[in-house]
C-alpha cells in the first residue's frame, strides 16, 4: 500500500470537508505525481478544475480515468456533470445514461439525466429519469421540484399537484417555488401559512 498516496488523498478530502478547495487541489496534484493512474486523485482534481471553469483540463483527467476504469459510474457521472455545466446537454445525456447503466442506484446520475433531457426539451424522458431519482431519494427537494416542472411542461396538471403536495411535507420553500414557476395559483392554499425565513 502506498501510504504517501493515501495521506494526500485523505488530506484532500479533509480540505474539501473544510471547504478549502485550493489546498485540496494541491493534495490531489501531489497524489497524481505519486500515482499517475489514481482515478480518485484525477476525479478530485477534475472536479476542482470544473469549478474553476477549466473544462478542457477537467475533461482530459476524466477521460484518462475512464481509460483506466471504464466501468466506474462515478466517473461517467462526473463527465456528465462537466458537460452539463458547459451546456453540452446531448453529451451529458450520453454520459449520465452510462452512469445509470453502471450504477442504477446512483441518484445523482438519474437527476443529472433528467436535468439534461429537460434542457433540450425532452420532458417525458426527463420525468422518467427524475421519477427514478425520486424513488432513490424521496426527500430531495431539487429532484421533486424538477419532476414537477417536467410534468408542468407535459401539461399533466394532476401530477404537478401530487408532487406539490408531496414536496410540501418536507420543503415548503421549494413547494412555493414549484407553485409559482408552474403558474399553479390553485395550489397556493398549500403554502398559505408559509412565512419565509430570510435570515
Buried (B, 14 or more C-beta within 10 A) or exposed (E): EEEEBBBBBEBBBEBBEEEEBEBBBBBBBBBBEBBEEBBBBBBBBBBBBBEEEBBEBBBBBBEBBBEEEEEBBBBBBBBBBBBBBBEBBEBBBBBBBBBBEBBEEBBBBBBBBBBBBBBEEBBEBBBBBBBBBBEBBEEBBBBBBBBBBBBBBBEBBEBBBEBBEBBBEEBBBBBBBBBEEBEBEEBEEBBEEEEEEEE
